[in-house]
Amino acid sequence: MNRSPVEEGCLERIRPGEEERGLICDMASALVREVDDSGFAKGMIVGSVARNTWISGDRDLDVFMLFDPSVARGELEKKGLALGRDIATRFGGEVVEKYAEHPYVNTQINGFDVDLVPCYNVDSASHIQSAVDRTPFHTRYIRDRVRDLTDDILLLKQFAKSCGVYGSDHMTEGFAGYLCELLVLHYGSFDDVIRNAALWTPGTIIDIENHRAKDFDEPLVVIDPVDPERNVASSLSLRKMSEFSVFCRDYISNPAKEFFIIPEQKKISRQEFNDEIRRRGTYFFAIVFENPDSIPDILVPQLRKSLRSLESLFGRNDFRVLRSDCHMGDERSVLLFELIDEELPPVMKRAGPPVWNRINAEKFLRKHLGHTFSGPYIEGGKYIVEVERRHLNVLSLLKSPEFIESGFGKNVKESIESEYSVLRNEEVWNGDISGFLYDYIHKEPANVRILQNRI
């Protein structure tokens, strides 16, 4: 296949060498043997290492411990955790228990980030008992079909990383590695993925096995070849799909090496952030609280829900929100709001029901008689009153019972009820979130970043 010098140069950087392959394969084999020697589970390497589609420098090893389907769920979790702990300890790694659909062990061994995950060794993807049971079928499906497409997959993964859309976690809302592999398999090459993705529109459907069993609402639908009722692209947001599509268009127009270079995380200094606040003339408020005891896949959607609920709360109280975002750190989470208004006058306008809705209109009328700045009067067929505003500034609202009851996710609400801080403008800056604040201020997709660097 003819590749551009840019693509060949990228492959020379990201294609694992023989020494790296030997190291990771030796470690994978040793871990699988440990699982096999347990006598009650079978070891299997899954993910990009098993499929030979990992980028040089990636040190992730996913070791699945396959149990007989007759084992009870509770027993699988108990034995799986015990075996994972035992293996991690024998290799000198520190044991960290993590939770997805069920618990598993994460550890660091000789520079490798190792997940030891129990699952059921089912004979068909249609018989899975938990979501992780599907993963071995993904590995077998891809491994048998992409041997001649490895370089194309490496290019696409690096391209997506440079675009900032690689990763199916809830914070990224981008492309999983498995999704990248399926796209190359479907279109036939990296070049064909790029040219087709440049033309994507919401509602695009890819069904390699032509076996879709249900409809999906997500902007991109890629039917899982091993499960006709699953969309592999379900985590991909419209925003990240659009950014990727535009990135592809710009690469077609100007195939430069910058499209394969992952930018370093930039940070904003305290002074730079303060200067931006003054330049923008808006008001920044951050709500900071300890992370609830839940996994990111649960917490991040709750953070996003909390943003929407608080935006509604601000709107109901006439405080205009320019933009908002959230951040989940190692220990604390942040809900960030940039408001156009911080202070409001004591008087506010409130509309009642239409006057032809006689019963409710008269209730509204009687309720407000003698308790208004002006009115009640009729405007646009409704009773209108001008009444005293409950919250004259943002801080008053954020310290009120209305704030606590505004509609947070369950775990977020529990944490906020325990303790939270409200920070304003210059107080918002913190070294731990300086990268998050930089990205908030400089909110441009990767293609714009590349264009700006050329100016």
Contacts in CASP RR format, 6 or more apart in sequence:
PFRMAT RR
TARGET T0000
AUTHOR 0000-0000-0000
METHOD contacts of the structure
MODEL  1
MNRSPVEEGCLERIRPGEEERGLICDMASALVREVDDSGFAKGMIVGSVA
RNTWISGDRDLDVFMLFDPSVARGELEKKGLALGRDIATRFGGEVVEKYA
EHPYVNTQINGFDVDLVPCYNVDSASHIQSAVDRTPFHTRYIRDRVRDLT
DDILLLKQFAKSCGVYGSDHMTEGFAGYLCELLVLHYGSFDDVIRNAALW
TPGTIIDIENHRAKDFDEPLVVIDPVDPERNVASSLSLRKMSEFSVFCRD
YISNPAKEFFIIPEQKKISRQEFNDEIRRRGTYFFAIVFENPDSIPDILV
PQLRKSLRSLESLFGRNDFRVLRSDCHMGDERSVLLFELIDEELPPVMKR
AGPPVWNRINAEKFLRKHLGHTFSGPYIEGGKYIVEVERRHLNVLSLLKS
PEFIESGFGKNVKESIESEYSVLRNEEVWNGDISGFLYDYIHKEPANVRI
LQNRI
1 189 0 8 1.000
3 11 0 8 1.000
4 255 0 8 1.000
6 255 0 8 1.000
6 256 0 8 1.000
6 257 0 8 1.000
6 259 0 8 1.000
6 260 0 8 1.000
7 155 0 8 1.000
7 190 0 8 1.000
7 255 0 8 1.000
7 260 0 8 1.000
9 257 0 8 1.000
10 155 0 8 1.000
10 158 0 8 1.000
10 257 0 8 1.000
10 260 0 8 1.000
11 151 0 8 1.000
11 154 0 8 1.000
11 155 0 8 1.000
13 56 0 8 1.000
14 55 0 8 1.000
14 56 0 8 1.000
14 154 0 8 1.000
14 155 0 8 1.000
14 158 0 8 1.000
14 260 0 8 1.000
15 56 0 8 1.000
15 151 0 8 1.000
15 154 0 8 1.000
16 24 0 8 1.000
16 54 0 8 1.000
16 55 0 8 1.000
16 56 0 8 1.000
16 57 0 8 1.000
17 56 0 8 1.000
20 56 0 8 1.000
20 57 0 8 1.000
24 49 0 8 1.000
24 54 0 8 1.000
24 59 0 8 1.000
24 61 0 8 1.000
24 112 0 8 1.000
25 49 0 8 1.000
27 61 0 8 1.000
27 109 0 8 1.000
27 110 0 8 1.000
27 112 0 8 1.000
28 45 0 8 1.000
28 49 0 8 1.000
28 50 0 8 1.000
28 61 0 8 1.000
28 63 0 8 1.000
30 91 0 8 1.000
31 43 0 8 1.000
31 45 0 8 1.000
31 61 0 8 1.000
31 63 0 8 1.000
31 87 0 8 1.000
31 91 0 8 1.000
31 114 0 8 1.000
31 116 0 8 1.000
32 43 0 8 1.000
32 44 0 8 1.000
32 45 0 8 1.000
32 63 0 8 1.000
34 87 0 8 1.000
34 90 0 8 1.000
35 41 0 8 1.000
35 42 0 8 1.000
35 43 0 8 1.000
35 63 0 8 1.000
35 65 0 8 1.000
35 83 0 8 1.000
35 87 0 8 1.000
35 116 0 8 1.000
36 42 0 8 1.000
36 43 0 8 1.000
38 65 0 8 1.000
38 83 0 8 1.000
40 67 0 8 1.000
40 68 0 8 1.000
40 79 0 8 1.000
41 65 0 8 1.000
41 66 0 8 1.000
41 67 0 8 1.000
41 79 0 8 1.000
41 80 0 8 1.000
41 83 0 8 1.000
41 118 0 8 1.000
42 65 0 8 1.000
42 66 0 8 1.000
42 121 0 8 1.000
43 63 0 8 1.000
43 64 0 8 1.000
43 65 0 8 1.000
43 66 0 8 1.000
44 50 0 8 1.000
44 63 0 8 1.000
44 64 0 8 1.000
44 66 0 8 1.000
44 136 0 8 1.000
44 139 0 8 1.000
45 61 0 8 1.000
45 62 0 8 1.000
45 63 0 8 1.000
45 64 0 8 1.000
45 139 0 8 1.000
46 62 0 8 1.000
46 63 0 8 1.000
46 64 0 8 1.000
46 135 0 8 1.000
46 136 0 8 1.000
46 138 0 8 1.000
46 139 0 8 1.000
47 62 0 8 1.000
47 135 0 8 1.000
47 138 0 8 1.000
47 139 0 8 1.000
47 178 0 8 1.000
48 54 0 8 1.000
48 55 0 8 1.000
48 58 0 8 1.000
48 60 0 8 1.000
48 177 0 8 1.000
49 60 0 8 1.000
49 61 0 8 1.000
49 62 0 8 1.000
50 62 0 8 1.000
50 139 0 8 1.000
50 143 0 8 1.000
51 139 0 8 1.000
51 142 0 8 1.000
51 143 0 8 1.000
51 146 0 8 1.000
51 181 0 8 1.000
52 143 0 8 1.000
52 147 0 8 1.000
52 150 0 8 1.000
53 142 0 8 1.000
53 146 0 8 1.000
53 150 0 8 1.000
53 153 0 8 1.000
53 154 0 8 1.000
53 157 0 8 1.000
53 177 0 8 1.000
53 181 0 8 1.000
54 60 0 8 1.000
55 154 0 8 1.000
55 157 0 8 1.000
55 158 0 8 1.000
55 161 0 8 1.000
59 111 0 8 1.000
59 112 0 8 1.000
59 113 0 8 1.000
60 112 0 8 1.000
60 113 0 8 1.000
60 115 0 8 1.000
61 112 0 8 1.000
61 113 0 8 1.000
61 114 0 8 1.000
61 115 0 8 1.000
62 115 0 8 1.000
62 117 0 8 1.000
62 135 0 8 1.000
63 114 0 8 1.000
63 115 0 8 1.000
63 116 0 8 1.000
63 117 0 8 1.000
64 117 0 8 1.000
64 118 0 8 1.000
64 119 0 8 1.000
64 132 0 8 1.000
64 135 0 8 1.000
64 136 0 8 1.000
65 80 0 8 1.000
65 83 0 8 1.000
65 84 0 8 1.000
65 116 0 8 1.000
65 117 0 8 1.000
65 118 0 8 1.000
65 119 0 8 1.000
66 119 0 8 1.000
66 120 0 8 1.000
66 121 0 8 1.000
66 136 0 8 1.000
67 76 0 8 1.000
67 79 0 8 1.000
67 80 0 8 1.000
67 118 0 8 1.000
67 119 0 8 1.000
67 120 0 8 1.000
67 121 0 8 1.000
68 120 0 8 1.000
68 121 0 8 1.000
69 120 0 8 1.000
69 121 0 8 1.000
69 122 0 8 1.000
69 127 0 8 1.000
69 129 0 8 1.000
71 79 0 8 1.000
71 120 0 8 1.000
73 102 0 8 1.000
73 129 0 8 1.000
73 130 0 8 1.000
76 102 0 8 1.000
76 118 0 8 1.000
76 119 0 8 1.000
76 120 0 8 1.000
77 102 0 8 1.000
77 103 0 8 1.000
77 118 0 8 1.000
79 118 0 8 1.000
80 104 0 8 1.000
80 105 0 8 1.000
80 116 0 8 1.000
80 118 0 8 1.000
81 97 0 8 1.000
81 103 0 8 1.000
81 104 0 8 1.000
81 105 0 8 1.000
81 118 0 8 1.000
83 116 0 8 1.000
83 118 0 8 1.000
84 95 0 8 1.000
84 104 0 8 1.000
84 105 0 8 1.000
84 116 0 8 1.000
85 95 0 8 1.000
85 105 0 8 1.000
87 105 0 8 1.000
87 116 0 8 1.000
88 94 0 8 1.000
88 95 0 8 1.000
88 105 0 8 1.000
88 107 0 8 1.000
88 109 0 8 1.000
88 114 0 8 1.000
88 116 0 8 1.000
89 95 0 8 1.000
91 107 0 8 1.000
91 109 0 8 1.000
91 110 0 8 1.000
92 109 0 8 1.000
93 107 0 8 1.000
93 108 0 8 1.000
93 109 0 8 1.000
94 107 0 8 1.000
94 108 0 8 1.000
95 105 0 8 1.000
95 107 0 8 1.000
96 105 0 8 1.000
96 106 0 8 1.000
96 107 0 8 1.000
97 103 0 8 1.000
97 104 0 8 1.000
97 105 0 8 1.000
97 106 0 8 1.000
98 104 0 8 1.000
98 105 0 8 1.000
98 106 0 8 1.000
98 115 0 8 1.000
98 295 0 8 1.000
99 295 0 8 1.000
100 117 0 8 1.000
100 131 0 8 1.000
100 132 0 8 1.000
100 295 0 8 1.000
100 297 0 8 1.000
101 130 0 8 1.000
101 131 0 8 1.000
101 132 0 8 1.000
102 118 0 8 1.000
102 130 0 8 1.000
102 132 0 8 1.000
104 115 0 8 1.000
104 116 0 8 1.000
104 117 0 8 1.000
104 118 0 8 1.000
105 115 0 8 1.000
105 116 0 8 1.000
106 113 0 8 1.000
106 114 0 8 1.000
106 115 0 8 1.000
106 116 0 8 1.000
107 114 0 8 1.000
107 116 0 8 1.000
108 114 0 8 1.000
117 132 0 8 1.000
119 130 0 8 1.000
119 132 0 8 1.000
119 133 0 8 1.000
119 135 0 8 1.000
119 136 0 8 1.000
120 128 0 8 1.000
120 129 0 8 1.000
120 130 0 8 1.000
120 133 0 8 1.000
121 136 0 8 1.000
122 128 0 8 1.000
122 129 0 8 1.000
122 133 0 8 1.000
125 133 0 8 1.000
125 134 0 8 1.000
125 137 0 8 1.000
125 226 0 8 1.000
125 227 0 8 1.000
126 227 0 8 1.000
128 134 0 8 1.000
134 224 0 8 1.000
134 226 0 8 1.000
134 227 0 8 1.000
134 230 0 8 1.000
137 226 0 8 1.000
138 178 0 8 1.000
138 224 0 8 1.000
138 226 0 8 1.000
141 225 0 8 1.000
141 226 0 8 1.000
142 178 0 8 1.000
142 181 0 8 1.000
142 182 0 8 1.000
142 185 0 8 1.000
145 185 0 8 1.000
146 153 0 8 1.000
146 181 0 8 1.000
146 184 0 8 1.000
146 185 0 8 1.000
149 184 0 8 1.000
149 185 0 8 1.000
149 188 0 8 1.000
149 189 0 8 1.000
151 190 0 8 1.000
152 184 0 8 1.000
152 188 0 8 1.000
152 189 0 8 1.000
152 190 0 8 1.000
152 193 0 8 1.000
153 180 0 8 1.000
153 181 0 8 1.000
153 184 0 8 1.000
153 190 0 8 1.000
155 190 0 8 1.000
155 260 0 8 1.000
156 180 0 8 1.000
156 183 0 8 1.000
156 184 0 8 1.000
156 190 0 8 1.000
156 193 0 8 1.000
157 166 0 8 1.000
157 177 0 8 1.000
157 180 0 8 1.000
158 260 0 8 1.000
158 262 0 8 1.000
159 190 0 8 1.000
159 194 0 8 1.000
159 247 0 8 1.000
159 251 0 8 1.000
159 259 0 8 1.000
159 260 0 8 1.000
160 166 0 8 1.000
160 167 0 8 1.000
160 174 0 8 1.000
160 175 0 8 1.000
160 180 0 8 1.000
160 244 0 8 1.000
161 262 0 8 1.000
162 258 0 8 1.000
162 259 0 8 1.000
162 260 0 8 1.000
162 261 0 8 1.000
162 262 0 8 1.000
162 263 0 8 1.000
162 446 0 8 1.000
163 243 0 8 1.000
163 244 0 8 1.000
163 247 0 8 1.000
163 259 0 8 1.000
163 445 0 8 1.000
163 446 0 8 1.000
163 447 0 8 1.000
164 172 0 8 1.000
164 240 0 8 1.000
164 243 0 8 1.000
164 262 0 8 1.000
164 446 0 8 1.000
165 172 0 8 1.000
165 174 0 8 1.000
165 175 0 8 1.000
165 240 0 8 1.000
165 243 0 8 1.000
165 244 0 8 1.000
165 247 0 8 1.000
166 172 0 8 1.000
166 174 0 8 1.000
166 175 0 8 1.000
166 177 0 8 1.000
166 180 0 8 1.000
167 174 0 8 1.000
167 175 0 8 1.000
167 176 0 8 1.000
167 177 0 8 1.000
167 235 0 8 1.000
168 174 0 8 1.000
168 175 0 8 1.000
168 176 0 8 1.000
168 177 0 8 1.000
168 179 0 8 1.000
168 235 0 8 1.000
168 236 0 8 1.000
169 235 0 8 1.000
169 296 0 8 1.000
169 297 0 8 1.000
169 300 0 8 1.000
170 235 0 8 1.000
170 296 0 8 1.000
170 297 0 8 1.000
170 300 0 8 1.000
170 301 0 8 1.000
170 304 0 8 1.000
171 296 0 8 1.000
171 300 0 8 1.000
171 328 0 8 1.000
172 240 0 8 1.000
173 235 0 8 1.000
173 236 0 8 1.000
173 237 0 8 1.000
173 239 0 8 1.000
173 240 0 8 1.000
174 235 0 8 1.000
174 236 0 8 1.000
174 237 0 8 1.000
174 240 0 8 1.000
175 233 0 8 1.000
175 236 0 8 1.000
175 240 0 8 1.000
175 244 0 8 1.000
176 232 0 8 1.000
176 235 0 8 1.000
178 232 0 8 1.000
179 222 0 8 1.000
179 232 0 8 1.000
179 233 0 8 1.000
179 236 0 8 1.000
182 206 0 8 1.000
182 208 0 8 1.000
182 222 0 8 1.000
182 225 0 8 1.000
182 232 0 8 1.000
183 193 0 8 1.000
183 197 0 8 1.000
183 206 0 8 1.000
183 222 0 8 1.000
184 190 0 8 1.000
184 193 0 8 1.000
185 208 0 8 1.000
186 206 0 8 1.000
186 208 0 8 1.000
186 222 0 8 1.000
187 193 0 8 1.000
187 196 0 8 1.000
194 248 0 8 1.000
194 251 0 8 1.000
194 252 0 8 1.000
195 248 0 8 1.000
195 252 0 8 1.000
197 244 0 8 1.000
197 245 0 8 1.000
197 248 0 8 1.000
198 245 0 8 1.000
198 248 0 8 1.000
198 249 0 8 1.000
198 252 0 8 1.000
199 245 0 8 1.000
200 220 0 8 1.000
200 241 0 8 1.000
200 245 0 8 1.000
202 219 0 8 1.000
202 220 0 8 1.000
202 238 0 8 1.000
202 241 0 8 1.000
203 219 0 8 1.000
203 220 0 8 1.000
203 221 0 8 1.000
204 219 0 8 1.000
204 220 0 8 1.000
204 221 0 8 1.000
205 212 0 8 1.000
205 221 0 8 1.000
205 222 0 8 1.000
205 223 0 8 1.000
206 220 0 8 1.000
206 221 0 8 1.000
206 222 0 8 1.000
206 223 0 8 1.000
207 221 0 8 1.000
207 222 0 8 1.000
207 223 0 8 1.000
208 223 0 8 1.000
208 225 0 8 1.000
209 223 0 8 1.000
209 225 0 8 1.000
209 228 0 8 1.000
211 223 0 8 1.000
211 228 0 8 1.000
212 221 0 8 1.000
212 223 0 8 1.000
212 228 0 8 1.000
213 228 0 8 1.000
213 229 0 8 1.000
214 228 0 8 1.000
214 229 0 8 1.000
216 231 0 8 1.000
216 234 0 8 1.000
218 231 0 8 1.000
218 233 0 8 1.000
218 234 0 8 1.000
218 236 0 8 1.000
219 236 0 8 1.000
219 237 0 8 1.000
219 238 0 8 1.000
219 241 0 8 1.000
220 233 0 8 1.000
220 236 0 8 1.000
220 241 0 8 1.000
221 231 0 8 1.000
221 233 0 8 1.000
222 231 0 8 1.000
222 232 0 8 1.000
222 233 0 8 1.000
223 230 0 8 1.000
223 231 0 8 1.000
223 232 0 8 1.000
224 230 0 8 1.000
224 231 0 8 1.000
224 232 0 8 1.000
243 445 0 8 1.000
243 446 0 8 1.000
243 447 0 8 1.000
246 445 0 8 1.000
246 447 0 8 1.000
247 259 0 8 1.000
247 445 0 8 1.000
247 446 0 8 1.000
247 447 0 8 1.000
249 447 0 8 1.000
250 259 0 8 1.000
250 447 0 8 1.000
250 450 0 8 1.000
250 451 0 8 1.000
251 259 0 8 1.000
256 450 0 8 1.000
258 450 0 8 1.000
258 453 0 8 1.000
259 450 0 8 1.000
263 446 0 8 1.000
263 449 0 8 1.000
265 435 0 8 1.000
265 438 0 8 1.000
266 435 0 8 1.000
266 438 0 8 1.000
266 439 0 8 1.000
266 442 0 8 1.000
267 431 0 8 1.000
267 434 0 8 1.000
267 435 0 8 1.000
267 437 0 8 1.000
267 438 0 8 1.000
268 276 0 8 1.000
268 429 0 8 1.000
268 434 0 8 1.000
268 435 0 8 1.000
268 437 0 8 1.000
268 438 0 8 1.000
268 441 0 8 1.000
269 434 0 8 1.000
270 426 0 8 1.000
270 429 0 8 1.000
270 431 0 8 1.000
273 426 0 8 1.000
273 428 0 8 1.000
273 429 0 8 1.000
273 434 0 8 1.000
273 437 0 8 1.000
273 441 0 8 1.000
274 425 0 8 1.000
274 426 0 8 1.000
274 429 0 8 1.000
276 441 0 8 1.000
277 284 0 8 1.000
277 425 0 8 1.000
277 426 0 8 1.000
280 338 0 8 1.000
282 322 0 8 1.000
282 338 0 8 1.000
282 339 0 8 1.000
282 340 0 8 1.000
283 338 0 8 1.000
283 339 0 8 1.000
283 340 0 8 1.000
283 341 0 8 1.000
283 342 0 8 1.000
283 394 0 8 1.000
283 424 0 8 1.000
283 425 0 8 1.000
284 336 0 8 1.000
284 337 0 8 1.000
284 338 0 8 1.000
284 339 0 8 1.000
284 424 0 8 1.000
284 425 0 8 1.000
284 428 0 8 1.000
285 336 0 8 1.000
285 337 0 8 1.000
285 339 0 8 1.000
285 394 0 8 1.000
285 398 0 8 1.000
285 422 0 8 1.000
285 423 0 8 1.000
285 424 0 8 1.000
285 428 0 8 1.000
286 334 0 8 1.000
286 335 0 8 1.000
286 336 0 8 1.000
286 337 0 8 1.000
286 422 0 8 1.000
286 423 0 8 1.000
286 427 0 8 1.000
286 428 0 8 1.000
287 310 0 8 1.000
287 334 0 8 1.000
287 335 0 8 1.000
287 337 0 8 1.000
287 398 0 8 1.000
287 416 0 8 1.000
287 420 0 8 1.000
287 421 0 8 1.000
287 422 0 8 1.000
288 332 0 8 1.000
288 333 0 8 1.000
288 334 0 8 1.000
288 420 0 8 1.000
288 421 0 8 1.000
288 422 0 8 1.000
288 423 0 8 1.000
289 332 0 8 1.000
289 333 0 8 1.000
289 412 0 8 1.000
289 415 0 8 1.000
289 416 0 8 1.000
289 418 0 8 1.000
289 419 0 8 1.000
289 420 0 8 1.000
289 421 0 8 1.000
290 331 0 8 1.000
290 332 0 8 1.000
290 333 0 8 1.000
290 415 0 8 1.000
290 418 0 8 1.000
290 419 0 8 1.000
291 299 0 8 1.000
291 328 0 8 1.000
291 329 0 8 1.000
291 330 0 8 1.000
291 331 0 8 1.000
291 332 0 8 1.000
291 333 0 8 1.000
291 415 0 8 1.000
292 299 0 8 1.000
292 302 0 8 1.000
292 411 0 8 1.000
292 412 0 8 1.000
292 414 0 8 1.000
292 415 0 8 1.000
293 411 0 8 1.000
294 302 0 8 1.000
294 411 0 8 1.000
296 328 0 8 1.000
298 411 0 8 1.000
299 328 0 8 1.000
299 333 0 8 1.000
299 411 0 8 1.000
299 412 0 8 1.000
300 326 0 8 1.000
300 328 0 8 1.000
302 408 0 8 1.000
302 409 0 8 1.000
302 410 0 8 1.000
302 411 0 8 1.000
302 412 0 8 1.000
303 326 0 8 1.000
303 328 0 8 1.000
303 333 0 8 1.000
303 335 0 8 1.000
303 412 0 8 1.000
304 326 0 8 1.000
305 407 0 8 1.000
305 408 0 8 1.000
305 409 0 8 1.000
305 412 0 8 1.000
306 326 0 8 1.000
306 335 0 8 1.000
306 407 0 8 1.000
306 408 0 8 1.000
306 409 0 8 1.000
306 412 0 8 1.000
307 324 0 8 1.000
307 325 0 8 1.000
307 326 0 8 1.000
307 335 0 8 1.000
309 406 0 8 1.000
309 407 0 8 1.000
309 408 0 8 1.000
310 324 0 8 1.000
310 335 0 8 1.000
310 337 0 8 1.000
310 403 0 8 1.000
310 406 0 8 1.000
311 321 0 8 1.000
311 324 0 8 1.000
311 337 0 8 1.000
312 406 0 8 1.000
313 397 0 8 1.000
313 402 0 8 1.000
313 403 0 8 1.000
313 406 0 8 1.000
314 320 0 8 1.000
314 321 0 8 1.000
314 337 0 8 1.000
314 339 0 8 1.000
314 394 0 8 1.000
314 397 0 8 1.000
315 321 0 8 1.000
317 344 0 8 1.000
317 389 0 8 1.000
317 390 0 8 1.000
317 391 0 8 1.000
317 397 0 8 1.000
318 341 0 8 1.000
318 344 0 8 1.000
318 348 0 8 1.000
318 389 0 8 1.000
319 339 0 8 1.000
319 340 0 8 1.000
319 341 0 8 1.000
319 342 0 8 1.000
319 344 0 8 1.000
319 394 0 8 1.000
319 397 0 8 1.000
320 339 0 8 1.000
320 340 0 8 1.000
320 341 0 8 1.000
321 337 0 8 1.000
321 338 0 8 1.000
321 339 0 8 1.000
321 340 0 8 1.000
322 338 0 8 1.000
322 339 0 8 1.000
322 340 0 8 1.000
323 337 0 8 1.000
323 338 0 8 1.000
323 440 0 8 1.000
323 443 0 8 1.000
324 335 0 8 1.000
324 336 0 8 1.000
324 337 0 8 1.000
324 338 0 8 1.000
325 336 0 8 1.000
325 436 0 8 1.000
325 440 0 8 1.000
326 333 0 8 1.000
326 334 0 8 1.000
326 335 0 8 1.000
326 336 0 8 1.000
327 333 0 8 1.000
327 334 0 8 1.000
327 336 0 8 1.000
327 433 0 8 1.000
327 436 0 8 1.000
329 432 0 8 1.000
329 433 0 8 1.000
332 432 0 8 1.000
333 412 0 8 1.000
333 415 0 8 1.000
334 433 0 8 1.000
334 436 0 8 1.000
336 428 0 8 1.000
336 436 0 8 1.000
336 437 0 8 1.000
336 440 0 8 1.000
339 394 0 8 1.000
341 394 0 8 1.000
342 393 0 8 1.000
342 394 0 8 1.000
343 392 0 8 1.000
343 393 0 8 1.000
344 389 0 8 1.000
344 391 0 8 1.000
344 392 0 8 1.000
344 393 0 8 1.000
345 389 0 8 1.000
345 392 0 8 1.000
346 388 0 8 1.000
346 389 0 8 1.000
346 392 0 8 1.000
347 373 0 8 1.000
347 386 0 8 1.000
347 387 0 8 1.000
347 388 0 8 1.000
347 389 0 8 1.000
348 386 0 8 1.000
348 387 0 8 1.000
348 388 0 8 1.000
348 389 0 8 1.000
349 384 0 8 1.000
349 385 0 8 1.000
349 386 0 8 1.000
350 384 0 8 1.000
350 385 0 8 1.000
350 386 0 8 1.000
350 387 0 8 1.000
351 379 0 8 1.000
351 382 0 8 1.000
351 383 0 8 1.000
351 384 0 8 1.000
352 360 0 8 1.000
352 361 0 8 1.000
352 364 0 8 1.000
352 382 0 8 1.000
352 383 0 8 1.000
352 384 0 8 1.000
352 385 0 8 1.000
353 360 0 8 1.000
353 361 0 8 1.000
353 364 0 8 1.000
353 382 0 8 1.000
353 383 0 8 1.000
354 361 0 8 1.000
354 381 0 8 1.000
354 382 0 8 1.000
355 361 0 8 1.000
355 378 0 8 1.000
355 381 0 8 1.000
355 382 0 8 1.000
355 383 0 8 1.000
356 381 0 8 1.000
361 382 0 8 1.000
361 383 0 8 1.000
364 376 0 8 1.000
364 383 0 8 1.000
365 376 0 8 1.000
365 383 0 8 1.000
368 375 0 8 1.000
368 376 0 8 1.000
368 383 0 8 1.000
368 385 0 8 1.000
368 387 0 8 1.000
369 376 0 8 1.000
371 387 0 8 1.000
372 385 0 8 1.000
372 386 0 8 1.000
372 387 0 8 1.000
373 386 0 8 1.000
373 387 0 8 1.000
373 388 0 8 1.000
374 385 0 8 1.000
374 386 0 8 1.000
375 384 0 8 1.000
375 385 0 8 1.000
375 386 0 8 1.000
376 383 0 8 1.000
376 384 0 8 1.000
376 385 0 8 1.000
377 383 0 8 1.000
377 384 0 8 1.000
377 385 0 8 1.000
378 384 0 8 1.000
391 397 0 8 1.000
391 400 0 8 1.000
394 424 0 8 1.000
395 422 0 8 1.000
395 424 0 8 1.000
397 403 0 8 1.000
398 422 0 8 1.000
399 422 0 8 1.000
404 413 0 8 1.000
404 416 0 8 1.000
404 417 0 8 1.000
407 413 0 8 1.000
408 416 0 8 1.000
428 437 0 8 1.000
429 437 0 8 1.000
444 452 0 8 1.000
END
